[in-house]
Amino acid sequence: ALMASPAFAALKVGDTAPDFTLPGSLAGKDFKFNLKDALKKGPVVVYFFPAAFTSGCNVEAAAFSQAIDKFKAQGATVIGVTSGNTERLAEFSSDIEKCAGKFPVAADAGAKIAKSYDATMTMKPDLSSRTSYVIGKDGRIVHVHDAMNPNQHVKETLDAVTALARPTPAKAKASGG
C-alpha cells in the first residue's frame, strides 16, 4: 500500500517554501520544529516520507543519519516529515538503526504540510510521498528530488546543500579569490 505512486512535486526551484511548525521528536524527546527559525541558521532539507518503521523509510532515515555530519558541516538542518505511524515517531527518532537520535522527525497529521508542498501520494493523499526539498536561507526552494526509491535522496540533497556552500565565481571575485 505504501508503494502507491507519488504525486508530481508541483513546487519548483525558485518557489517560496511554505512555512510550518510541527511537533516531533529528536532522540525520543518532544521537539517542535519551525522552518522559519531553522532557516536563520542555514539551509534546510525537508524530506517527506510515507511512514515510520516501513522498509523504504527505514533505509532513508538510516542514510540521512549516516550523512548528518556532512549536512551539519555545510550549515544545513535536516528534518524528516511524515503523516504515517506518527504515534511511533519518538521511538523512530531514537532507533539506533534509523534516525539514531541525530535529526528530528515531525508529525504531519492529515498530511497538511505535505499537501502544501505537493508531496503526497496520488492514491493515498493522506500519506506523504518520498519527496525531498532543499530550502535556501532566503526561504526559496533550491532543489527537489521526488522518487519513491529512497536510495538517492541523501546524495541529491547533500549535493545541493554543498553547491549552496560553494562560492559562485562572482562571490569569489568580490572577496578577492
Secondary structure, 3 states (H helix, E strand, C coil): CCCCCECCCCCCCCCECCCCEEEEEECCEEEEEEHHHHHCCCCEEEEECCECCCHHHHHHHHHHHHHHHHHHHCCCEEEEEECECHHHHHHHHHCCCCCCCCCCEEECHHHHHHHHCCCEECCCCCCECCEEEEECCCCEEEEEEECCCHHHHHHHHHHHHHHHHCCCHHHHHHCCC
